[in-house]
């Protein structure tokens, strides 16, 4: 039975709880689609499944690399395919769960991602140039070499613009030519969870307050003590960046918490854009509905038949 169920949507909508319910009901295993939960030791700030939840149902692609390791889309796709093959080989149902839209659509749409390793010297050169001339200068170079790729890149996202130039220079080909798509050879069902913005923001703010109360500052302090620098990609995520600023005296704790909440609100709008690109492919469910679990189970049962 090579089928897959995805549970997607903005952060704090209850994806993990719904996925656990479905996994227990349909002999499933959960495969993460979260670009932050892959890092070991980064637990509270990424809202990782708890030890109790992970004991109930097997979880894949959580805690797979250290914060100082390179991790990107190509590696994710290799790992997720291995996880799928393992789950399917035992006759179980994989549930792809997370809010990183790039990871989700790359799998479901069959993106063929270039396997180009990092060129650290080139990256440093480009990052220094972005600092001197501004990120728009790098984006303009991408636009000159590959207009199609440039249209999909946010000029403010220096890391992705640098990566685009890295691939173009290393392969001698436009990035868009390396990013073809091959539809996957398995059927899938995508369930999307969402809430009105006001309720979603309330949940986010409560989660951030709980995160701080459970020891998030101590978690970040421990990561820094183990030598993980604030400028690492893993440490640049929402929450970790602001707490690092607090720990070096750039922000008060109150300012850091307020920024975490505001940035997470902004993240949910970005996540909605990723998943609302084609509503016809996702069954959207009200995350606050009383019959949420029953409706989701009915859709999964219908797909499995």
C-alpha positions, -999 to +999 in steps of 0.1 A: +000+000+000+021+029-013+000+058-002+007+089+019-013+113+040+001+148+047-011+170+075+000+206+068-008+241+077+005+270+098+022+265+131+002+261+162-029+247+144-026+212+161-010+192+133+009+170+157-022+161+177-042+152+146-014+132+131-011+112+163-048+105+163-046+093+126-015+073+132-031+054+160-063+048+141-047+037+108-014+020+119+006+049+108+041+064+114+049+101+114+075+117+091+085+152+099+083+180+074+099+207+096+132+224+087+140+231+124+129+199+142+157+180+124+183+196+148+192+177+180+190+197+212+166+223+197+134+211+213+114+238+230+119+264+203+109+241+175+078+227+193+091+191+188+068+162+196+072+153+233+089+121+245+054+108+254+041+115+219+071+099+203+067+068+225+031+064+212+040+065+175+073+062+156+086+096+144+110+100+115+132+130+106+133+145+141+167+148+157+187+137+127+216+163+126+235+185+151+229+223+149+263+228+133+257+205+104+247+215+069+211+205+062+190+214+031+163+203+008+183+177-011+193+159+020+158+161+033+144+145+002+170+117+004+161+110+040+123+112+035+124+088+006+143+063+028+118+067+056+089+062+032+104+030+018+109+017+053+073+025+064+058+011+033+079-021+035+062-029+068+027-023+055+022+009+075+008+043+066+032+072+064+019+106+077+039+136+065+035+163+091+048+198+093+047+234+083+077+238+060+060+242+027+091+238+006+097+204+021+061+193+017+057+204-019+091+192-030+080+156-020+044+158-032+053+175-065+085+154-071+110+182-073+144+171-088+168+191-066+204+196-077+229+177-055+255+204-054+276+204-022+285+236-004+314+257-015+323+275+017+348+299+002+323+310-025+295+314+001+317+336+023+326+357-007+290+362-017+278+369+019+306+395+023+294+411-010+258+411+002+270+429+034+289+455+014+266+461-015+232+449-001+213+417-009+197+433-039+230+432-057+232+394-055+195+391-065+202+412-096+231+388-106+207+359-103+181+378-124+207+383-151+217+347-151+184+330-145+153+353-146+129+325-138+147+315-106+150+352-096+112+356-098+108+329-071+135+343-048+129+368-020+158+393-024+159+397+014+166+360+019+204+362+015+209+325+022+187+313-006+200+339-031+236+328-022+226+292-027+211+300-062+244+317-073+264+288-059+244+262-079+246+284-111+283+289-108+291+253-098+270+236-126+272+262-153+234+259-157+205+280-147+191+270-113+156+266-129+170+240-153+182+219-124+149+221-106+126+200-128+097+180-114+087+144-117+053+135-103+057+108-075+046+073-082+023+071-052-011+087-045-014+111-016-040+129+004-033+163+020-052+176+050-048+212+059-054+228+093-061+265+097-078+289+121-089+326+119-059+348+124-070+362+157-074+327+173-042+315+157-022+344+171-037+338+205-025+302+204+010+313+192+014+338+220+003+313+246+028+287+231+056+312+233+049+321+269+048+284+278+080+278+259+098+305+280+083+291+312+095+256+304+132+268+300+137+280+264+163+305+275+183+278+292+180+256+261+196+284+240+222+292+266+232+255+266+235+254+228+258+285+229+279+269+257+284+238+235+299+261+208+270+266+184+274+301+172+244+325+168+252+330+131+247+293+123+217+286+100+201+264+127+204+292+153+189+318+129+154+304+133+126+324+151+130+322+188+167+312+188+178+344+171+159+366+195+170+347+227+206+349+215+201+387+212+188+387+248+217+367+261+243+391+246+224+421+259+209+435+227+173+430+238+155+427+271+137+394+277+104+412+273+115+426+239+128+392+228+095+375+237+075+402+219+096+398+187+093+360+188+055+364+188+055+390+161+079+370+139+058+338+144+027+357+134+045+367+102+057+331+096+021+318+097+012+342+069+041+329+049+031+293+056-005+300+044+009+314+011+029+282+006-001+259+012-028+281-004-010+280-038-035+254-050-064+249-026-079+222-048-051+198-037-057+202+000-087+193+021-089+223+045-103+216+079-112+240+108-087+232+135-112+243+162-141+221+149-155+197+174-156+169+148-121+175+135-108+140+142-139+123+128-138+143+096-101+138+091-105+100+097-134+098+073-112+114+045-083+091+052-105+060+053-120+070+020-085+076+004-072+042+017-102+024+001 
